[in-house]
Amino acid sequence: MIDNMAAAAGAEATEFRTLWRAQYVDRLTGVHATESANVQWVYDKLDVAIDDHGIEQSNQIYLDFAKPFLMTLGDSGVETLTNLKERGLKIGSLSDYGPWVPHNWRTSPFADLIDLPVYSSKSGMKNPNHKL
């Protein structure tokens, strides 16, 4: 997936991969407001010229890989969260995801099961964090 992102603008895959992975915590804690901004940052560091179409193409490769992790909730997860809600418990979640999650939350299977979603990319915090 990361190599395909690099190929979208003809960047060298190993260097792109190294920078992309180094940005993991920054992506999760909102340093880059969007994945597209993070993609642009990597290309800028590599001194690779890329237009908006290339940025979106690279970003789409990432989203196509990442979205199934948000959109797929195993039967045991649904059952567990449903049982907790039926007992009257409120459920909160602190995500360790980039900025694309808040934009896609409402269409995820978690939307009706989590009462208070907190997004790491908006709060600037990720798990584990002793302040939480």
Biotite code that builds the C-alpha atoms (Angstrom):
import biotite.structure as struc

atoms = struc.array([
    struc.Atom([0.000, 0.000, 0.000], chain_id="A", res_id=1, res_name="MET", atom_name="CA", element="C"),
    struc.Atom([2.709, 2.497, 0.972], chain_id="A", res_id=2, res_name="ILE", atom_name="CA", element="C"),
    struc.Atom([4.746, 1.619, -2.117], chain_id="A", res_id=3, res_name="ASP", atom_name="CA", element="C"),
    struc.Atom([1.668, 2.311, -4.265], chain_id="A", res_id=4, res_name="ASN", atom_name="CA", element="C"),
    struc.Atom([1.258, 5.686, -2.560], chain_id="A", res_id=5, res_name="MET", atom_name="CA", element="C"),
    struc.Atom([4.858, 6.508, -3.473], chain_id="A", res_id=6, res_name="ALA", atom_name="CA", element="C"),
    struc.Atom([4.335, 5.361, -7.055], chain_id="A", res_id=7, res_name="ALA", atom_name="CA", element="C"),
    struc.Atom([1.425, 7.802, -7.470], chain_id="A", res_id=8, res_name="ALA", atom_name="CA", element="C"),
    struc.Atom([4.020, 10.571, -7.952], chain_id="A", res_id=9, res_name="ALA", atom_name="CA", element="C"),
    struc.Atom([7.041, 8.559, -8.919], chain_id="A", res_id=10, res_name="GLY", atom_name="CA", element="C"),
    struc.Atom([8.664, 8.827, -5.492], chain_id="A", res_id=11, res_name="ALA", atom_name="CA", element="C"),
    struc.Atom([11.265, 6.323, -4.363], chain_id="A", res_id=12, res_name="GLU", atom_name="CA", element="C"),
    struc.Atom([9.348, 3.722, -2.328], chain_id="A", res_id=13, res_name="ALA", atom_name="CA", element="C"),
    struc.Atom([11.871, 3.108, 0.457], chain_id="A", res_id=14, res_name="THR", atom_name="CA", element="C"),
    struc.Atom([12.292, 6.793, 1.277], chain_id="A", res_id=15, res_name="GLU", atom_name="CA", element="C"),
    struc.Atom([8.541, 7.421, 1.068], chain_id="A", res_id=16, res_name="PHE", atom_name="CA", element="C"),
    struc.Atom([7.846, 4.435, 3.351], chain_id="A", res_id=17, res_name="ARG", atom_name="CA", element="C"),
    struc.Atom([10.387, 5.638, 5.927], chain_id="A", res_id=18, res_name="THR", atom_name="CA", element="C"),
    struc.Atom([8.888, 9.134, 6.100], chain_id="A", res_id=19, res_name="LEU", atom_name="CA", element="C"),
    struc.Atom([5.277, 7.876, 6.061], chain_id="A", res_id=20, res_name="TRP", atom_name="CA", element="C"),
    struc.Atom([5.923, 5.507, 8.950], chain_id="A", res_id=21, res_name="ARG", atom_name="CA", element="C"),
    struc.Atom([7.808, 8.196, 10.879], chain_id="A", res_id=22, res_name="ALA", atom_name="CA", element="C"),
    struc.Atom([4.657, 10.330, 10.691], chain_id="A", res_id=23, res_name="GLN", atom_name="CA", element="C"),
    struc.Atom([2.437, 7.701, 12.361], chain_id="A", res_id=24, res_name="TYR", atom_name="CA", element="C"),
    struc.Atom([1.992, 9.487, 15.703], chain_id="A", res_id=25, res_name="VAL", atom_name="CA", element="C"),
    struc.Atom([1.672, 12.876, 13.993], chain_id="A", res_id=26, res_name="ASP", atom_name="CA", element="C"),
    struc.Atom([-1.140, 11.464, 11.816], chain_id="A", res_id=27, res_name="ARG", atom_name="CA", element="C"),
    struc.Atom([-2.963, 10.072, 14.838], chain_id="A", res_id=28, res_name="LEU", atom_name="CA", element="C"),
    struc.Atom([-2.664, 13.213, 16.922], chain_id="A", res_id=29, res_name="THR", atom_name="CA", element="C"),
    struc.Atom([-3.758, 15.716, 14.303], chain_id="A", res_id=30, res_name="GLY", atom_name="CA", element="C"),
    struc.Atom([-0.436, 17.351, 13.434], chain_id="A", res_id=31, res_name="VAL", atom_name="CA", element="C"),
    struc.Atom([-1.616, 17.120, 9.835], chain_id="A", res_id=32, res_name="HIS", atom_name="CA", element="C"),
    struc.Atom([-5.255, 18.201, 9.503], chain_id="A", res_id=33, res_name="ALA", atom_name="CA", element="C"),
    struc.Atom([-5.888, 15.691, 6.719], chain_id="A", res_id=34, res_name="THR", atom_name="CA", element="C"),
    struc.Atom([-4.241, 12.646, 5.236], chain_id="A", res_id=35, res_name="GLU", atom_name="CA", element="C"),
    struc.Atom([-3.757, 14.704, 2.078], chain_id="A", res_id=36, res_name="SER", atom_name="CA", element="C"),
    struc.Atom([-1.730, 17.230, 4.084], chain_id="A", res_id=37, res_name="ALA", atom_name="CA", element="C"),
    struc.Atom([0.398, 14.387, 5.451], chain_id="A", res_id=38, res_name="ASN", atom_name="CA", element="C"),
    struc.Atom([0.913, 12.974, 1.952], chain_id="A", res_id=39, res_name="VAL", atom_name="CA", element="C"),
    struc.Atom([1.941, 16.451, 0.741], chain_id="A", res_id=40, res_name="GLN", atom_name="CA", element="C"),
    struc.Atom([4.385, 16.759, 3.667], chain_id="A", res_id=41, res_name="TRP", atom_name="CA", element="C"),
    struc.Atom([6.077, 13.478, 2.696], chain_id="A", res_id=42, res_name="VAL", atom_name="CA", element="C"),
    struc.Atom([6.378, 14.485, -0.960], chain_id="A", res_id=43, res_name="TYR", atom_name="CA", element="C"),
    struc.Atom([7.738, 17.893, 0.081], chain_id="A", res_id=44, res_name="ASP", atom_name="CA", element="C"),
    struc.Atom([10.389, 16.236, 2.259], chain_id="A", res_id=45, res_name="LYS", atom_name="CA", element="C"),
    struc.Atom([11.353, 14.034, -0.688], chain_id="A", res_id=46, res_name="LEU", atom_name="CA", element="C"),
    struc.Atom([11.432, 17.106, -2.945], chain_id="A", res_id=47, res_name="ASP", atom_name="CA", element="C"),
    struc.Atom([8.991, 15.392, -5.305], chain_id="A", res_id=48, res_name="VAL", atom_name="CA", element="C"),
    struc.Atom([6.622, 17.635, -7.250], chain_id="A", res_id=49, res_name="ALA", atom_name="CA", element="C"),
    struc.Atom([3.037, 16.400, -7.161], chain_id="A", res_id=50, res_name="ILE", atom_name="CA", element="C"),
    struc.Atom([-0.217, 18.046, -8.193], chain_id="A", res_id=51, res_name="ASP", atom_name="CA", element="C"),
    struc.Atom([-3.566, 17.905, -6.369], chain_id="A", res_id=52, res_name="ASP", atom_name="CA", element="C"),
    struc.Atom([-4.676, 14.931, -8.471], chain_id="A", res_id=53, res_name="HIS", atom_name="CA", element="C"),
    struc.Atom([-1.574, 12.974, -7.465], chain_id="A", res_id=54, res_name="GLY", atom_name="CA", element="C"),
    struc.Atom([-2.110, 13.860, -3.807], chain_id="A", res_id=55, res_name="ILE", atom_name="CA", element="C"),
    struc.Atom([-5.705, 12.656, -3.979], chain_id="A", res_id=56, res_name="GLU", atom_name="CA", element="C"),
    struc.Atom([-4.676, 9.498, -5.822], chain_id="A", res_id=57, res_name="GLN", atom_name="CA", element="C"),
    struc.Atom([-2.068, 8.706, -3.169], chain_id="A", res_id=58, res_name="SER", atom_name="CA", element="C"),
    struc.Atom([-4.537, 9.548, -0.405], chain_id="A", res_id=59, res_name="ASN", atom_name="CA", element="C"),
    struc.Atom([-7.205, 7.311, -1.967], chain_id="A", res_id=60, res_name="GLN", atom_name="CA", element="C"),
    struc.Atom([-4.766, 4.383, -1.983], chain_id="A", res_id=61, res_name="ILE", atom_name="CA", element="C"),
    struc.Atom([-4.326, 4.919, 1.765], chain_id="A", res_id=62, res_name="TYR", atom_name="CA", element="C"),
    struc.Atom([-8.068, 5.238, 2.431], chain_id="A", res_id=63, res_name="LEU", atom_name="CA", element="C"),
    struc.Atom([-8.873, 2.128, 0.394], chain_id="A", res_id=64, res_name="ASP", atom_name="CA", element="C"),
    struc.Atom([-6.477, 0.255, 2.661], chain_id="A", res_id=65, res_name="PHE", atom_name="CA", element="C"),
    struc.Atom([-7.523, 1.842, 5.973], chain_id="A", res_id=66, res_name="ALA", atom_name="CA", element="C"),
    struc.Atom([-11.319, 2.171, 5.694], chain_id="A", res_id=67, res_name="LYS", atom_name="CA", element="C"),
    struc.Atom([-12.126, -1.541, 6.085], chain_id="A", res_id=68, res_name="PRO", atom_name="CA", element="C"),
    struc.Atom([-10.589, -1.428, 9.568], chain_id="A", res_id=69, res_name="PHE", atom_name="CA", element="C"),
    struc.Atom([-13.212, 1.134, 10.617], chain_id="A", res_id=70, res_name="LEU", atom_name="CA", element="C"),
    struc.Atom([-16.091, -0.277, 8.620], chain_id="A", res_id=71, res_name="MET", atom_name="CA", element="C"),
    struc.Atom([-15.745, -3.892, 9.738], chain_id="A", res_id=72, res_name="THR", atom_name="CA", element="C"),
    struc.Atom([-16.841, -4.824, 13.222], chain_id="A", res_id=73, res_name="LEU", atom_name="CA", element="C"),
    struc.Atom([-16.783, -8.523, 14.010], chain_id="A", res_id=74, res_name="GLY", atom_name="CA", element="C"),
    struc.Atom([-19.894, -10.234, 15.334], chain_id="A", res_id=75, res_name="ASP", atom_name="CA", element="C"),
    struc.Atom([-18.357, -10.576, 18.794], chain_id="A", res_id=76, res_name="SER", atom_name="CA", element="C"),
    struc.Atom([-17.646, -6.830, 18.881], chain_id="A", res_id=77, res_name="GLY", atom_name="CA", element="C"),
    struc.Atom([-21.224, -5.957, 17.939], chain_id="A", res_id=78, res_name="VAL", atom_name="CA", element="C"),
    struc.Atom([-22.557, -8.455, 20.470], chain_id="A", res_id=79, res_name="GLU", atom_name="CA", element="C"),
    struc.Atom([-20.331, -7.155, 23.263], chain_id="A", res_id=80, res_name="THR", atom_name="CA", element="C"),
    struc.Atom([-21.122, -3.489, 22.646], chain_id="A", res_id=81, res_name="LEU", atom_name="CA", element="C"),
    struc.Atom([-24.843, -4.231, 22.224], chain_id="A", res_id=82, res_name="THR", atom_name="CA", element="C"),
    struc.Atom([-24.917, -6.152, 25.535], chain_id="A", res_id=83, res_name="ASN", atom_name="CA", element="C"),
    struc.Atom([-23.214, -3.273, 27.325], chain_id="A", res_id=84, res_name="LEU", atom_name="CA", element="C"),
    struc.Atom([-25.683, -0.754, 25.891], chain_id="A", res_id=85, res_name="LYS", atom_name="CA", element="C"),
    struc.Atom([-28.632, -2.991, 26.851], chain_id="A", res_id=86, res_name="GLU", atom_name="CA", element="C"),
    struc.Atom([-27.355, -2.887, 30.439], chain_id="A", res_id=87, res_name="ARG", atom_name="CA", element="C"),
    struc.Atom([-27.610, 0.888, 30.317], chain_id="A", res_id=88, res_name="GLY", atom_name="CA", element="C"),
    struc.Atom([-23.889, 1.515, 30.183], chain_id="A", res_id=89, res_name="LEU", atom_name="CA", element="C"),
    struc.Atom([-22.538, 4.444, 28.247], chain_id="A", res_id=90, res_name="LYS", atom_name="CA", element="C"),
    struc.Atom([-19.640, 3.616, 25.953], chain_id="A", res_id=91, res_name="ILE", atom_name="CA", element="C"),
    struc.Atom([-16.799, 5.905, 25.005], chain_id="A", res_id=92, res_name="GLY", atom_name="CA", element="C"),
    struc.Atom([-13.891, 5.337, 22.687], chain_id="A", res_id=93, res_name="SER", atom_name="CA", element="C"),
    struc.Atom([-10.609, 7.106, 22.047], chain_id="A", res_id=94, res_name="LEU", atom_name="CA", element="C"),
    struc.Atom([-9.532, 6.287, 18.528], chain_id="A", res_id=95, res_name="SER", atom_name="CA", element="C"),
    struc.Atom([-5.961, 5.907, 17.417], chain_id="A", res_id=96, res_name="ASP", atom_name="CA", element="C"),
    struc.Atom([-6.755, 6.922, 13.857], chain_id="A", res_id=97, res_name="TYR", atom_name="CA", element="C"),
    struc.Atom([-5.954, 9.736, 11.494], chain_id="A", res_id=98, res_name="GLY", atom_name="CA", element="C"),
    struc.Atom([-8.250, 12.567, 10.396], chain_id="A", res_id=99, res_name="PRO", atom_name="CA", element="C"),
    struc.Atom([-10.273, 10.422, 7.988], chain_id="A", res_id=100, res_name="TRP", atom_name="CA", element="C"),
    struc.Atom([-12.088, 8.658, 10.859], chain_id="A", res_id=101, res_name="VAL", atom_name="CA", element="C"),
    struc.Atom([-14.198, 11.608, 12.099], chain_id="A", res_id=102, res_name="PRO", atom_name="CA", element="C"),
    struc.Atom([-15.332, 12.204, 8.516], chain_id="A", res_id=103, res_name="HIS", atom_name="CA", element="C"),
    struc.Atom([-16.438, 8.579, 8.120], chain_id="A", res_id=104, res_name="ASN", atom_name="CA", element="C"),
    struc.Atom([-17.652, 7.799, 11.651], chain_id="A", res_id=105, res_name="TRP", atom_name="CA", element="C"),
    struc.Atom([-21.393, 8.155, 10.983], chain_id="A", res_id=106, res_name="ARG", atom_name="CA", element="C"),
    struc.Atom([-21.301, 5.467, 8.314], chain_id="A", res_id=107, res_name="THR", atom_name="CA", element="C"),
    struc.Atom([-19.306, 3.029, 10.449], chain_id="A", res_id=108, res_name="SER", atom_name="CA", element="C"),
    struc.Atom([-20.882, 0.160, 12.402], chain_id="A", res_id=109, res_name="PRO", atom_name="CA", element="C"),
    struc.Atom([-19.591, 1.825, 15.588], chain_id="A", res_id=110, res_name="PHE", atom_name="CA", element="C"),
    struc.Atom([-21.693, 4.976, 15.218], chain_id="A", res_id=111, res_name="ALA", atom_name="CA", element="C"),
    struc.Atom([-24.803, 3.593, 16.941], chain_id="A", res_id=112, res_name="ASP", atom_name="CA", element="C"),
    struc.Atom([-22.828, 1.637, 19.538], chain_id="A", res_id=113, res_name="LEU", atom_name="CA", element="C"),
    struc.Atom([-20.431, 4.279, 20.891], chain_id="A", res_id=114, res_name="ILE", atom_name="CA", element="C"),
    struc.Atom([-21.972, 7.127, 22.887], chain_id="A", res_id=115, res_name="ASP", atom_name="CA", element="C"),
    struc.Atom([-18.880, 9.309, 23.058], chain_id="A", res_id=116, res_name="LEU", atom_name="CA", element="C"),
    struc.Atom([-16.275, 8.936, 20.356], chain_id="A", res_id=117, res_name="PRO", atom_name="CA", element="C"),
    struc.Atom([-13.091, 10.920, 20.962], chain_id="A", res_id=118, res_name="VAL", atom_name="CA", element="C"),
    struc.Atom([-10.828, 11.177, 17.966], chain_id="A", res_id=119, res_name="TYR", atom_name="CA", element="C"),
    struc.Atom([-7.082, 11.164, 18.535], chain_id="A", res_id=120, res_name="SER", atom_name="CA", element="C"),
    struc.Atom([-6.586, 13.291, 15.437], chain_id="A", res_id=121, res_name="SER", atom_name="CA", element="C"),
    struc.Atom([-8.767, 16.038, 16.957], chain_id="A", res_id=122, res_name="LYS", atom_name="CA", element="C"),
    struc.Atom([-7.787, 15.719, 20.626], chain_id="A", res_id=123, res_name="SER", atom_name="CA", element="C"),
    struc.Atom([-4.047, 15.512, 19.994], chain_id="A", res_id=124, res_name="GLY", atom_name="CA", element="C"),
    struc.Atom([-3.801, 12.471, 22.288], chain_id="A", res_id=125, res_name="MET", atom_name="CA", element="C"),
    struc.Atom([-3.498, 8.772, 21.560], chain_id="A", res_id=126, res_name="LYS", atom_name="CA", element="C"),
    struc.Atom([-3.455, 5.618, 23.646], chain_id="A", res_id=127, res_name="ASN", atom_name="CA", element="C"),
    struc.Atom([-1.773, 5.020, 25.981], chain_id="A", res_id=128, res_name="PRO", atom_name="CA", element="C"),
    struc.Atom([-1.827, 8.424, 27.637], chain_id="A", res_id=129, res_name="ASN", atom_name="CA", element="C"),
    struc.Atom([-1.667, 8.889, 31.415], chain_id="A", res_id=130, res_name="HIS", atom_name="CA", element="C"),
    struc.Atom([-3.629, 12.173, 31.105], chain_id="A", res_id=131, res_name="LYS", atom_name="CA", element="C"),
    struc.Atom([-6.691, 10.220, 30.031], chain_id="A", res_id=132, res_name="LEU", atom_name="CA", element="C"),
])
